Amino acid sequence: MHDIESHINLDAEPSGEGCVECLKAGGWWLHLRRCAQCGHIGCCDSSPSQHASKHYHETGHSVIANFEPDDPWFYDFRSKRAFDGPRLKPPLFHPLEQPTPGPHGKVPRNWEDLLH
């Protein structure tokens, strides 16, 4: 396994409150993931656009943290393993008033049929 610690930056701040690419394109997500190296917020692999995985493939930043409330965990794309990790710079999750799936007003009624 590669050196996971080198893929975690404790000073990186989240890039926002939702998936960067989905917000820009007017899309939606199921769950959010935070790049542990640069703070990029992307949508999970169950989401239609899978931006967290795309960010890994584009940048090589292999470690993500869950960006959902009350469920702290990390995942390494290279080893395909979840693990407990250090406390990142807050905020550690999206705003509590933000719905899951989200964002508000963008989730289609048949969203469950559109998941991966």
Biopython code that builds the backbone (N, CA, C, O; Angstrom):
import numpy as np
from Bio.PDB.StructureBuilder import StructureBuilder

atoms = [
    (1, "MET", "N", (0.847, -1.181, 0.000)),
    (1, "MET", "CA", (0.000, 0.000, 0.000)),
    (1, "MET", "C", (0.892, 1.243, 0.000)),
    (1, "MET", "O", (1.940, 1.261, 0.644)),
    (2, "HIS", "N", (0.473, 2.270, -0.719)),
    (2, "HIS", "CA", (1.254, 3.494, -0.780)),
    (2, "HIS", "C", (1.115, 4.286, 0.520)),
    (2, "HIS", "O", (0.312, 3.940, 1.386)),
    (3, "ASP", "N", (1.890, 5.331, 0.644)),
    (3, "ASP", "CA", (1.913, 6.162, 1.836)),
    (3, "ASP", "C", (0.665, 7.047, 1.885)),
    (3, "ASP", "O", (0.631, 8.114, 1.272)),
    (4, "ILE", "N", (-0.351, 6.599, 2.612)),
    (4, "ILE", "CA", (-1.623, 7.321, 2.675)),
    (4, "ILE", "C", (-1.457, 8.706, 3.285)),
    (4, "ILE", "O", (-2.118, 9.653, 2.857)),
    (5, "GLU", "N", (-0.587, 8.835, 4.276)),
    (5, "GLU", "CA", (-0.402, 10.124, 4.948)),
    (5, "GLU", "C", (-0.006, 11.231, 3.973)),
    (5, "GLU", "O", (-0.356, 12.394, 4.177)),
    (6, "SER", "N", (0.718, 10.876, 2.923)),
    (6, "SER", "CA", (1.134, 11.889, 1.955)),
    (6, "SER", "C", (-0.034, 12.365, 1.093)),
    (6, "SER", "O", (0.106, 13.334, 0.346)),
    (7, "HIS", "N", (-1.174, 11.702, 1.189)),
    (7, "HIS", "CA", (-2.353, 12.080, 0.422)),
    (7, "HIS", "C", (-3.410, 12.766, 1.289)),
    (7, "HIS", "O", (-4.553, 12.943, 0.868)),
    (8, "ILE", "N", (-3.011, 13.153, 2.511)),
    (8, "ILE", "CA", (-3.912, 13.858, 3.418)),
    (8, "ILE", "C", (-3.270, 15.176, 3.811)),
    (8, "ILE", "O", (-2.162, 15.200, 4.347)),
    (9, "ASN", "N", (-3.967, 16.267, 3.546)),
    (9, "ASN", "CA", (-3.490, 17.607, 3.876)),
    (9, "ASN", "C", (-4.426, 18.185, 4.936)),
    (9, "ASN", "O", (-5.560, 18.558, 4.636)),
    (10, "LEU", "N", (-3.948, 18.257, 6.168)),
    (10, "LEU", "CA", (-4.779, 18.729, 7.272)),
    (10, "LEU", "C", (-5.124, 20.207, 7.166)),
    (10, "LEU", "O", (-6.006, 20.677, 7.885)),
    (11, "ASP", "N", (-4.456, 20.954, 6.292)),
    (11, "ASP", "CA", (-4.733, 22.375, 6.130)),
    (11, "ASP", "C", (-5.687, 22.684, 4.978)),
    (11, "ASP", "O", (-6.127, 23.824, 4.833)),
    (12, "ALA", "N", (-6.011, 21.685, 4.160)),
    (12, "ALA", "CA", (-6.892, 21.925, 3.009)),
    (12, "ALA", "C", (-8.320, 22.188, 3.487)),
    (12, "ALA", "O", (-8.842, 21.465, 4.335)),
    (13, "GLU", "N", (-8.932, 23.212, 2.944)),
    (13, "GLU", "CA", (-10.314, 23.559, 3.282)),
    (13, "GLU", "C", (-11.249, 23.002, 2.223)),
    (13, "GLU", "O", (-10.869, 22.906, 1.056)),
    (14, "PRO", "N", (-12.474, 22.631, 2.609)),
    (14, "PRO", "CA", (-13.445, 22.156, 1.621)),
    (14, "PRO", "C", (-13.689, 23.227, 0.549)),
    (14, "PRO", "O", (-13.694, 24.422, 0.844)),
    (15, "SER", "N", (-13.888, 22.787, -0.680)),
    (15, "SER", "CA", (-14.086, 23.715, -1.792)),
    (15, "SER", "C", (-15.469, 24.353, -1.793)),
    (15, "SER", "O", (-15.728, 25.260, -2.584)),
    (16, "GLY", "N", (-16.347, 23.900, -0.931)),
    (16, "GLY", "CA", (-17.687, 24.469, -0.847)),
    (16, "GLY", "C", (-18.601, 23.565, -0.046)),
    (16, "GLY", "O", (-18.143, 22.699, 0.700)),
    (17, "GLU", "N", (-19.897, 23.774, -0.207)),
    (17, "GLU", "CA", (-20.895, 23.017, 0.550)),
    (17, "GLU", "C", (-21.519, 21.892, -0.250)),
    (17, "GLU", "O", (-22.291, 21.098, 0.287)),
    (18, "GLY", "N", (-21.189, 21.818, -1.537)),
    (18, "GLY", "CA", (-21.747, 20.795, -2.411)),
    (18, "GLY", "C", (-20.761, 20.423, -3.494)),
    (18, "GLY", "O", (-19.671, 20.990, -3.575)),
    (19, "CYS", "N", (-21.143, 19.475, -4.324)),
    (19, "CYS", "CA", (-20.289, 19.028, -5.420)),
    (19, "CYS", "C", (-20.013, 20.196, -6.367)),
    (19, "CYS", "O", (-20.930, 20.787, -6.936)),
    (20, "VAL", "N", (-18.744, 20.507, -6.516)),
    (20, "VAL", "CA", (-18.324, 21.641, -7.335)),
    (20, "VAL", "C", (-18.893, 21.549, -8.747)),
    (20, "VAL", "O", (-19.493, 22.501, -9.246)),
    (21, "GLU", "N", (-18.701, 20.399, -9.385)),
    (21, "GLU", "CA", (-19.115, 20.246, -10.779)),
    (21, "GLU", "C", (-20.633, 20.188, -10.930)),
    (21, "GLU", "O", (-21.175, 20.756, -11.879)),
    (22, "CYS", "N", (-21.328, 19.516, -10.016)),
    (22, "CYS", "CA", (-22.792, 19.447, -10.087)),
    (22, "CYS", "C", (-23.419, 20.833, -9.925)),
    (22, "CYS", "O", (-24.355, 21.188, -10.642)),
    (23, "LEU", "N", (-22.898, 21.604, -8.984)),
    (23, "LEU", "CA", (-23.426, 22.954, -8.780)),
    (23, "LEU", "C", (-23.208, 23.811, -10.017)),
    (23, "LEU", "O", (-24.088, 24.580, -10.404)),
    (24, "LYS", "N", (-22.052, 23.684, -10.634)),
    (24, "LYS", "CA", (-21.737, 24.464, -11.831)),
    (24, "LYS", "C", (-22.642, 24.083, -13.005)),
    (24, "LYS", "O", (-23.050, 24.940, -13.788)),
    (25, "ALA", "N", (-22.951, 22.779, -13.119)),
    (25, "ALA", "CA", (-23.736, 22.282, -14.253)),
    (25, "ALA", "C", (-25.237, 22.213, -13.974)),
    (25, "ALA", "O", (-26.018, 21.873, -14.863)),
    (26, "GLY", "N", (-25.643, 22.533, -12.748)),
    (26, "GLY", "CA", (-27.060, 22.440, -12.403)),
    (26, "GLY", "C", (-27.516, 21.024, -12.105)),
    (26, "GLY", "O", (-28.705, 20.717, -12.196)),
    (27, "GLY", "N", (-26.570, 20.156, -11.749)),
    (27, "GLY", "CA", (-26.879, 18.762, -11.464)),
    (27, "GLY", "C", (-27.203, 18.523, -10.002)),
    (27, "GLY", "O", (-27.443, 19.456, -9.235)),
    (28, "TRP", "N", (-27.205, 17.239, -9.633)),
    (28, "TRP", "CA", (-27.540, 16.847, -8.256)),
    (28, "TRP", "C", (-26.690, 15.653, -7.840)),
    (28, "TRP", "O", (-26.032, 15.028, -8.671)),
    (29, "TRP", "N", (-26.710, 15.343, -6.541)),
    (29, "TRP", "CA", (-25.911, 14.250, -5.992)),
    (29, "TRP", "C", (-26.681, 13.505, -4.921)),
    (29, "TRP", "O", (-27.674, 13.994, -4.383)),
    (30, "LEU", "N", (-26.197, 12.305, -4.625)),
    (30, "LEU", "CA", (-26.737, 11.539, -3.506)),
    (30, "LEU", "C", (-25.952, 11.871, -2.242)),
    (30, "LEU", "O", (-26.521, 12.384, -1.278)),
    (31, "HIS", "N", (-24.651, 11.583, -2.234)),
    (31, "HIS", "CA", (-23.791, 11.872, -1.087)),
    (31, "HIS", "C", (-22.548, 12.612, -1.562)),
    (31, "HIS", "O", (-22.189, 12.570, -2.739)),
    (32, "LEU", "N", (-21.902, 13.289, -0.624)),
    (32, "LEU", "CA", (-20.731, 14.092, -0.942)),
    (32, "LEU", "C", (-19.466, 13.500, -0.346)),
    (32, "LEU", "O", (-19.485, 12.902, 0.731)),
    (33, "ARG", "N", (-18.359, 13.680, -1.074)),
    (33, "ARG", "CA", (-17.048, 13.218, -0.656)),
    (33, "ARG", "C", (-16.068, 14.379, -0.760)),
    (33, "ARG", "O", (-16.182, 15.228, -1.644)),
    (34, "ARG", "N", (-15.109, 14.402, 0.152)),
    (34, "ARG", "CA", (-14.122, 15.478, 0.216)),
    (34, "ARG", "C", (-12.741, 14.904, -0.075)),
    (34, "ARG", "O", (-12.326, 13.929, 0.551)),
    (35, "CYS", "N", (-12.042, 15.499, -1.011)),
    (35, "CYS", "CA", (-10.664, 15.091, -1.281)),
    (35, "CYS", "C", (-9.826, 15.466, -0.070)),
    (35, "CYS", "O", (-9.809, 16.623, 0.349)),
    (36, "ALA", "N", (-9.135, 14.489, 0.488)),
    (36, "ALA", "CA", (-8.335, 14.727, 1.685)),
    (36, "ALA", "C", (-7.037, 15.461, 1.374)),
    (36, "ALA", "O", (-6.338, 15.897, 2.289)),
    (37, "GLN", "N", (-6.710, 15.601, 0.100)),
    (37, "GLN", "CA", (-5.469, 16.285, -0.269)),
    (37, "GLN", "C", (-5.705, 17.755, -0.592)),
    (37, "GLN", "O", (-4.933, 18.611, -0.161)),
    (38, "CYS", "N", (-6.773, 18.065, -1.353)),
    (38, "CYS", "CA", (-6.975, 19.459, -1.770)),
    (38, "CYS", "C", (-8.304, 20.060, -1.306)),
    (38, "CYS", "O", (-8.508, 21.266, -1.444)),
    (39, "GLY", "N", (-9.204, 19.251, -0.764)),
    (39, "GLY", "CA", (-10.480, 19.769, -0.274)),
    (39, "GLY", "C", (-11.607, 19.778, -1.287)),
    (39, "GLY", "O", (-12.717, 20.196, -0.957)),
    (40, "HIS", "N", (-11.360, 19.330, -2.513)),
    (40, "HIS", "CA", (-12.403, 19.287, -3.542)),
    (40, "HIS", "C", (-13.606, 18.494, -3.042)),
    (40, "HIS", "O", (-13.458, 17.378, -2.545)),
    (41, "ILE", "N", (-14.793, 19.073, -3.175)),
    (41, "ILE", "CA", (-16.019, 18.367, -2.828)),
    (41, "ILE", "C", (-16.627, 17.833, -4.117)),
    (41, "ILE", "O", (-16.912, 18.584, -5.050)),
    (42, "GLY", "N", (-16.817, 16.519, -4.147)),
    (42, "GLY", "CA", (-17.398, 15.855, -5.304)),
    (42, "GLY", "C", (-18.492, 14.904, -4.863)),
    (42, "GLY", "O", (-18.617, 14.593, -3.678)),
    (43, "CYS", "N", (-19.281, 14.446, -5.815)),
    (43, "CYS", "CA", (-20.382, 13.519, -5.508)),
    (43, "CYS", "C", (-19.886, 12.071, -5.532)),
    (43, "CYS", "O", (-18.901, 11.744, -6.194)),
    (44, "CYS", "N", (-20.590, 11.224, -4.800)),
    (44, "CYS", "CA", (-20.202, 9.821, -4.621)),
    (44, "CYS", "C", (-20.431, 8.992, -5.885)),
    (44, "CYS", "O", (-21.022, 9.466, -6.855)),
    (45, "ASP", "N", (-19.959, 7.758, -5.856)),
    (45, "ASP", "CA", (-20.097, 6.864, -7.004)),
    (45, "ASP", "C", (-21.525, 6.388, -7.242)),
    (45, "ASP", "O", (-21.815, 5.859, -8.315)),
    (46, "SER", "N", (-22.417, 6.557, -6.284)),
    (46, "SER", "CA", (-23.832, 6.236, -6.516)),
    (46, "SER", "C", (-24.543, 7.374, -7.227)),
    (46, "SER", "O", (-25.609, 7.174, -7.809)),
    (47, "SER", "N", (-23.964, 8.560, -7.184)),
    (47, "SER", "CA", (-24.537, 9.735, -7.845)),
    (47, "SER", "C", (-24.393, 9.605, -9.357)),
    (47, "SER", "O", (-23.501, 8.908, -9.840)),
    (48, "PRO", "N", (-25.270, 10.277, -10.106)),
    (48, "PRO", "CA", (-25.202, 10.168, -11.567)),
    (48, "PRO", "C", (-23.858, 10.551, -12.187)),
    (48, "PRO", "O", (-23.429, 9.927, -13.157)),
    (49, "SER", "N", (-23.191, 11.566, -11.640)),
    (49, "SER", "CA", (-21.975, 12.062, -12.290)),
    (49, "SER", "C", (-20.667, 11.584, -11.674)),
    (49, "SER", "O", (-19.626, 11.713, -12.317)),
    (50, "GLN", "N", (-20.669, 11.049, -10.487)),
    (50, "GLN", "CA", (-19.495, 10.427, -9.859)),
    (50, "GLN", "C", (-18.254, 11.324, -9.895)),
    (50, "GLN", "O", (-17.173, 10.886, -10.289)),
    (51, "HIS", "N", (-18.421, 12.574, -9.483)),
    (51, "HIS", "CA", (-17.335, 13.536, -9.594)),
    (51, "HIS", "C", (-16.174, 13.292, -8.629)),
    (51, "HIS", "O", (-15.050, 13.681, -8.947)),
    (52, "ALA", "N", (-16.385, 12.676, -7.480)),
    (52, "ALA", "CA", (-15.263, 12.394, -6.573)),
    (52, "ALA", "C", (-14.290, 11.419, -7.231)),
    (52, "ALA", "O", (-13.077, 11.622, -7.174)),
    (53, "SER", "N", (-14.811, 10.364, -7.851)),
    (53, "SER", "CA", (-13.945, 9.409, -8.560)),
    (53, "SER", "C", (-13.256, 10.066, -9.750)),
    (53, "SER", "O", (-12.080, 9.811, -10.007)),
    (54, "LYS", "N", (-13.978, 10.903, -10.468)),
    (54, "LYS", "CA", (-13.384, 11.596, -11.613)),
    (54, "LYS", "C", (-12.247, 12.499, -11.154)),
    (54, "LYS", "O", (-11.222, 12.607, -11.827)),
    (55, "HIS", "N", (-12.428, 13.150, -10.004)),
    (55, "HIS", "CA", (-11.368, 13.993, -9.460)),
    (55, "HIS", "C", (-10.118, 13.158, -9.178)),
    (55, "HIS", "O", (-9.006, 13.587, -9.485)),
    (56, "TYR", "N", (-10.291, 11.994, -8.607)),
    (56, "TYR", "CA", (-9.146, 11.099, -8.355)),
    (56, "TYR", "C", (-8.443, 10.744, -9.667)),
    (56, "TYR", "O", (-7.218, 10.828, -9.750)),
    (57, "HIS", "N", (-9.193, 10.353, -10.679)),
    (57, "HIS", "CA", (-8.586, 9.950, -11.951)),
    (57, "HIS", "C", (-7.890, 11.115, -12.661)),
    (57, "HIS", "O", (-6.899, 10.913, -13.362)),
    (58, "GLU", "N", (-8.406, 12.325, -12.478)),
    (58, "GLU", "CA", (-7.804, 13.499, -13.110)),
    (58, "GLU", "C", (-6.586, 14.015, -12.363)),
    (58, "GLU", "O", (-5.662, 14.546, -12.979)),
    (59, "THR", "N", (-6.571, 13.865, -11.030)),
    (59, "THR", "CA", (-5.522, 14.487, -10.224)),
    (59, "THR", "C", (-4.564, 13.506, -9.565)),
    (59, "THR", "O", (-3.439, 13.875, -9.228)),
    (60, "GLY", "N", (-4.995, 12.251, -9.374)),
    (60, "GLY", "CA", (-4.202, 11.294, -8.614)),
    (60, "GLY", "C", (-4.387, 11.420, -7.112)),
    (60, "GLY", "O", (-3.755, 10.688, -6.351)),
    (61, "HIS", "N", (-5.239, 12.329, -6.675)),
    (61, "HIS", "CA", (-5.540, 12.485, -5.244)),
    (61, "HIS", "C", (-6.409, 11.304, -4.831)),
    (61, "HIS", "O", (-7.608, 11.285, -5.110)),
    (62, "SER", "N", (-5.810, 10.326, -4.170)),
    (62, "SER", "CA", (-6.486, 9.036, -3.984)),
    (62, "SER", "C", (-7.303, 8.879, -2.714)),
    (62, "SER", "O", (-8.053, 7.911, -2.593)),
    (63, "VAL", "N", (-7.184, 9.795, -1.766)),
    (63, "VAL", "CA", (-7.888, 9.627, -0.493)),
    (63, "VAL", "C", (-9.039, 10.626, -0.395)),
    (63, "VAL", "O", (-8.867, 11.826, -0.611)),
    (64, "ILE", "N", (-10.209, 10.098, -0.064)),
    (64, "ILE", "CA", (-11.375, 10.945, 0.163)),
    (64, "ILE", "C", (-11.886, 10.723, 1.582)),
    (64, "ILE", "O", (-11.624, 9.697, 2.209)),
    (65, "ALA", "N", (-12.620, 11.715, 2.064)),
    (65, "ALA", "CA", (-13.311, 11.614, 3.347)),
    (65, "ALA", "C", (-14.794, 11.807, 3.088)),
    (65, "ALA", "O", (-15.178, 12.551, 2.186)),
    (66, "ASN", "N", (-15.609, 11.153, 3.858)),
    (66, "ASN", "CA", (-17.043, 11.363, 3.760)),
    (66, "ASN", "C", (-17.334, 12.809, 4.147)),
    (66, "ASN", "O", (-16.726, 13.332, 5.081)),
    (67, "PHE", "N", (-18.259, 13.464, 3.440)),
    (67, "PHE", "CA", (-18.649, 14.841, 3.727)),
    (67, "PHE", "C", (-20.115, 14.887, 4.139)),
    (67, "PHE", "O", (-20.822, 15.863, 3.887)),
    (68, "GLU", "N", (-20.551, 13.805, 4.779)),
    (68, "GLU", "CA", (-21.910, 13.690, 5.296)),
    (68, "GLU", "C", (-21.852, 13.749, 6.824)),
    (68, "GLU", "O", (-20.878, 13.289, 7.419)),
    (69, "PRO", "N", (-22.885, 14.310, 7.469)),
    (69, "PRO", "CA", (-22.880, 14.423, 8.935)),
    (69, "PRO", "C", (-22.893, 13.058, 9.626)),
    (69, "PRO", "O", (-23.460, 12.090, 9.120)),
    (70, "ASP", "N", (-22.263, 13.010, 10.775)),
    (70, "ASP", "CA", (-22.319, 11.862, 11.693)),
    (70, "ASP", "C", (-21.817, 10.549, 11.100)),
    (70, "ASP", "O", (-22.237, 9.483, 11.550)),
    (71, "ASP", "N", (-20.944, 10.590, 10.118)),
    (71, "ASP", "CA", (-20.422, 9.348, 9.553)),
    (71, "ASP", "C", (-18.989, 9.563, 9.064)),
    (71, "ASP", "O", (-18.735, 9.528, 7.860)),
    (72, "PRO", "N", (-18.043, 9.788, 10.000)),
    (72, "PRO", "CA", (-16.665, 10.069, 9.569)),
    (72, "PRO", "C", (-15.920, 8.814, 9.122)),
    (72, "PRO", "O", (-15.840, 7.837, 9.867)),
    (73, "TRP", "N", (-15.379, 8.842, 7.913)),
    (73, "TRP", "CA", (-14.534, 7.771, 7.398)),
    (73, "TRP", "C", (-13.719, 8.294, 6.232)),
    (73, "TRP", "O", (-14.043, 9.322, 5.636)),
    (74, "PHE", "N", (-12.672, 7.579, 5.922)),
    (74, "PHE", "CA", (-11.822, 7.872, 4.781)),
    (74, "PHE", "C", (-11.844, 6.655, 3.857)),
    (74, "PHE", "O", (-12.165, 5.543, 4.278)),
    (75, "TYR", "N", (-11.496, 6.886, 2.592)),
    (75, "TYR", "CA", (-11.409, 5.798, 1.618)),
    (75, "TYR", "C", (-10.237, 6.094, 0.694)),
    (75, "TYR", "O", (-10.037, 7.230, 0.263)),
    (76, "ASP", "N", (-9.473, 5.060, 0.400)),
    (76, "ASP", "CA", (-8.344, 5.183, -0.507)),
    (76, "ASP", "C", (-8.684, 4.462, -1.811)),
    (76, "ASP", "O", (-8.853, 3.242, -1.826)),
    (77, "PHE", "N", (-8.783, 5.221, -2.903)),
    (77, "PHE", "CA", (-9.123, 4.640, -4.201)),
    (77, "PHE", "C", (-8.090, 3.613, -4.658)),
    (77, "PHE", "O", (-8.457, 2.627, -5.297)),
    (78, "ARG", "N", (-6.818, 3.814, -4.351)),
    (78, "ARG", "CA", (-5.778, 2.903, -4.833)),
    (78, "ARG", "C", (-5.857, 1.538, -4.170)),
    (78, "ARG", "O", (-5.782, 0.511, -4.844)),
    (79, "SER", "N", (-6.006, 1.523, -2.858)),
    (79, "SER", "CA", (-6.072, 0.239, -2.139)),
    (79, "SER", "C", (-7.496, -0.298, -2.049)),
    (79, "SER", "O", (-7.716, -1.456, -1.693)),
    (80, "LYS", "N", (-8.469, 0.568, -2.380)),
    (80, "LYS", "CA", (-9.893, 0.217, -2.289)),
    (80, "LYS", "C", (-10.269, -0.181, -0.862)),
    (80, "LYS", "O", (-11.009, -1.137, -0.632)),
    (81, "ARG", "N", (-9.729, 0.594, 0.092)),
    (81, "ARG", "CA", (-9.983, 0.298, 1.499)),
    (81, "ARG", "C", (-10.456, 1.541, 2.235)),
    (81, "ARG", "O", (-9.956, 2.643, 2.010)),
    (82, "ALA", "N", (-11.433, 1.343, 3.122)),
    (82, "ALA", "CA", (-11.875, 2.396, 4.032)),
    (82, "ALA", "C", (-11.011, 2.343, 5.283)),
    (82, "ALA", "O", (-10.508, 1.281, 5.650)),
    (83, "PHE", "N", (-10.841, 3.472, 5.930)),
    (83, "PHE", "CA", (-10.041, 3.522, 7.148)),
    (83, "PHE", "C", (-10.425, 4.741, 7.979)),
    (83, "PHE", "O", (-11.040, 5.681, 7.477)),
    (84, "ASP", "N", (-10.055, 4.711, 9.252)),
    (84, "ASP", "CA", (-10.212, 5.868, 10.123)),
    (84, "ASP", "C", (-9.016, 6.767, 9.891)),
    (84, "ASP", "O", (-7.889, 6.294, 9.748)),
    (85, "GLY", "N", (-9.264, 8.057, 9.854)),
    (85, "GLY", "CA", (-8.172, 8.976, 9.591)),
    (85, "GLY", "C", (-8.178, 10.140, 10.559)),
    (85, "GLY", "O", (-8.971, 10.173, 11.500)),
    (86, "PRO", "N", (-7.291, 11.097, 10.324)),
    (86, "PRO", "CA", (-7.188, 12.256, 11.215)),
    (86, "PRO", "C", (-8.361, 13.214, 11.023)),
    (86, "PRO", "O", (-9.115, 13.116, 10.056)),
    (87, "ARG", "N", (-8.489, 14.119, 11.948)),
    (87, "ARG", "CA", (-9.536, 15.140, 11.851)),
    (87, "ARG", "C", (-9.073, 16.208, 10.867)),
    (87, "ARG", "O", (-8.017, 16.815, 11.043)),
    (88, "LEU", "N", (-9.868, 16.426, 9.842)),
    (88, "LEU", "CA", (-9.556, 17.437, 8.836)),
    (88, "LEU", "C", (-10.014, 18.815, 9.307)),
    (88, "LEU", "O", (-10.702, 18.946, 10.319)),
    (89, "LYS", "N", (-9.624, 19.818, 8.564)),
    (89, "LYS", "CA", (-10.022, 21.192, 8.859)),
    (89, "LYS", "C", (-11.531, 21.331, 8.647)),
    (89, "LYS", "O", (-12.045, 20.896, 7.617)),
    (90, "PRO", "N", (-12.248, 21.928, 9.601)),
    (90, "PRO", "CA", (-13.705, 22.106, 9.440)),
    (90, "PRO", "C", (-14.022, 23.045, 8.287)),
    (90, "PRO", "O", (-13.183, 23.849, 7.880)),
    (91, "PRO", "N", (-15.243, 22.939, 7.763)),
    (91, "PRO", "CA", (-16.312, 22.038, 8.187)),
    (91, "PRO", "C", (-16.064, 20.602, 7.728)),
    (91, "PRO", "O", (-15.476, 20.368, 6.673)),
    (92, "LEU", "N", (-16.515, 19.661, 8.528)),
    (92, "LEU", "CA", (-16.308, 18.239, 8.250)),
    (92, "LEU", "C", (-17.442, 17.629, 7.445)),
    (92, "LEU", "O", (-17.340, 16.489, 6.992)),
    (93, "PHE", "N", (-18.533, 18.387, 7.262)),
    (93, "PHE", "CA", (-19.678, 17.896, 6.496)),
    (93, "PHE", "C", (-20.469, 19.081, 5.962)),
    (93, "PHE", "O", (-20.283, 20.221, 6.390)),
    (94, "HIS", "N", (-21.361, 18.784, 5.014)),
    (94, "HIS", "CA", (-22.185, 19.836, 4.423)),
    (94, "HIS", "C", (-23.146, 20.391, 5.473)),
    (94, "HIS", "O", (-23.351, 19.758, 6.509)),
    (95, "PRO", "N", (-23.742, 21.567, 5.224)),
    (95, "PRO", "CA", (-24.687, 22.138, 6.190)),
    (95, "PRO", "C", (-25.847, 21.178, 6.479)),
    (95, "PRO", "O", (-26.349, 20.509, 5.575)),
    (96, "LEU", "N", (-26.257, 21.120, 7.720)),
    (96, "LEU", "CA", (-27.328, 20.199, 8.119)),
    (96, "LEU", "C", (-28.638, 20.486, 7.401)),
    (96, "LEU", "O", (-29.432, 19.573, 7.177)),
    (97, "GLU", "N", (-28.872, 21.735, 7.039)),
    (97, "GLU", "CA", (-30.125, 22.073, 6.348)),
    (97, "GLU", "C", (-30.114, 21.667, 4.868)),
    (97, "GLU", "O", (-31.149, 21.718, 4.204)),
    (98, "GLN", "N", (-28.965, 21.271, 4.362)),
    (98, "GLN", "CA", (-28.867, 20.813, 2.974)),
    (98, "GLN", "C", (-29.420, 19.387, 2.875)),
    (98, "GLN", "O", (-28.968, 18.505, 3.605)),
    (99, "PRO", "N", (-30.376, 19.151, 1.996)),
    (99, "PRO", "CA", (-30.974, 17.819, 1.925)),
    (99, "PRO", "C", (-30.054, 16.779, 1.283)),
    (99, "PRO", "O", (-29.129, 17.115, 0.544)),
    (100, "THR", "N", (-30.329, 15.527, 1.581)),
    (100, "THR", "CA", (-29.661, 14.395, 0.946)),
    (100, "THR", "C", (-30.740, 13.530, 0.329)),
    (100, "THR", "O", (-31.574, 13.010, 1.069)),
    (101, "PRO", "N", (-30.776, 13.344, -0.981)),
    (101, "PRO", "CA", (-29.867, 13.934, -1.964)),
    (101, "PRO", "C", (-30.063, 15.440, -2.086)),
    (101, "PRO", "O", (-31.036, 15.994, -1.574)),
    (102, "GLY", "N", (-29.156, 16.078, -2.750)),
    (102, "GLY", "CA", (-29.201, 17.524, -2.889)),
    (102, "GLY", "C", (-28.636, 17.951, -4.230)),
    (102, "GLY", "O", (-28.236, 17.110, -5.034)),
    (103, "PRO", "N", (-28.602, 19.233, -4.471)),
    (103, "PRO", "CA", (-29.075, 20.310, -3.620)),
    (103, "PRO", "C", (-30.578, 20.518, -3.756)),
    (103, "PRO", "O", (-31.221, 19.989, -4.663)),
    (104, "HIS", "N", (-31.106, 21.288, -2.847)),
    (104, "HIS", "CA", (-32.540, 21.566, -2.842)),
    (104, "HIS", "C", (-32.978, 22.136, -4.189)),
    (104, "HIS", "O", (-32.346, 23.045, -4.728)),
    (105, "GLY", "N", (-34.056, 21.594, -4.714)),
    (105, "GLY", "CA", (-34.619, 22.093, -5.964)),
    (105, "GLY", "C", (-34.035, 21.488, -7.228)),
    (105, "GLY", "O", (-34.536, 21.763, -8.318)),
    (106, "LYS", "N", (-32.999, 20.678, -7.121)),
    (106, "LYS", "CA", (-32.352, 20.105, -8.303)),
    (106, "LYS", "C", (-32.542, 18.594, -8.428)),
    (106, "LYS", "O", (-32.218, 18.018, -9.467)),
    (107, "VAL", "N", (-33.061, 17.946, -7.388)),
    (107, "VAL", "CA", (-33.174, 16.489, -7.383)),
    (107, "VAL", "C", (-34.477, 16.072, -8.080)),
    (107, "VAL", "O", (-35.557, 16.483, -7.658)),
    (108, "PRO", "N", (-34.386, 15.269, -9.132)),
    (108, "PRO", "CA", (-35.603, 14.838, -9.836)),
    (108, "PRO", "C", (-36.442, 13.878, -8.981)),
    (108, "PRO", "O", (-35.922, 13.205, -8.090)),
    (109, "ARG", "N", (-37.728, 13.829, -9.266)),
    (109, "ARG", "CA", (-38.626, 12.957, -8.498)),
    (109, "ARG", "C", (-38.233, 11.492, -8.589)),
    (109, "ARG", "O", (-38.400, 10.749, -7.622)),
    (110, "ASN", "N", (-37.726, 11.072, -9.708)),
    (110, "ASN", "CA", (-37.336, 9.669, -9.901)),
    (110, "ASN", "C", (-35.852, 9.436, -9.587)),
    (110, "ASN", "O", (-35.224, 8.567, -10.191)),
    (111, "TRP", "N", (-35.299, 10.192, -8.664)),
    (111, "TRP", "CA", (-33.869, 10.156, -8.380)),
    (111, "TRP", "C", (-33.353, 8.756, -8.056)),
    (111, "TRP", "O", (-32.229, 8.412, -8.422)),
    (112, "GLU", "N", (-34.164, 7.946, -7.371)),
    (112, "GLU", "CA", (-33.711, 6.610, -7.004)),
    (112, "GLU", "C", (-33.467, 5.735, -8.238)),
    (112, "GLU", "O", (-32.610, 4.852, -8.214)),
    (113, "ASP", "N", (-34.212, 5.977, -9.299)),
    (113, "ASP", "CA", (-34.034, 5.223, -10.543)),
    (113, "ASP", "C", (-32.760, 5.639, -11.291)),
    (113, "ASP", "O", (-32.314, 4.933, -12.196)),
    (114, "LEU", "N", (-32.182, 6.772, -10.917)),
    (114, "LEU", "CA", (-31.033, 7.313, -11.629)),
    (114, "LEU", "C", (-29.698, 7.048, -10.939)),
    (114, "LEU", "O", (-28.656, 7.496, -11.418)),
    (115, "LEU", "N", (-29.718, 6.329, -9.829)),
    (115, "LEU", "CA", (-28.491, 6.050, -9.091)),
    (115, "LEU", "C", (-27.693, 4.924, -9.744)),
    (115, "LEU", "O", (-28.236, 4.075, -10.451)),
    (116, "HIS", "N", (-26.399, 4.948, -9.487)),
    (116, "HIS", "CA", (-25.516, 3.880, -9.988)),
    (116, "HIS", "C", (-25.456, 2.765, -8.981)),
    (116, "HIS", "O", (-24.770, 1.767, -9.204)),
]
sb = StructureBuilder()
sb.init_structure("model")
sb.init_model(0)
sb.init_chain("A")
sb.init_seg("    ")
for serial, (resi, resn, name, xyz) in enumerate(atoms, 1):
    if name == "N":
        sb.init_residue(resn, " ", resi, " ")
    sb.init_atom(name, np.array(xyz, "f"), 0.0, 1.0, " ", f" {name:<3s}", serial, name[0])
structure = sb.get_structure()
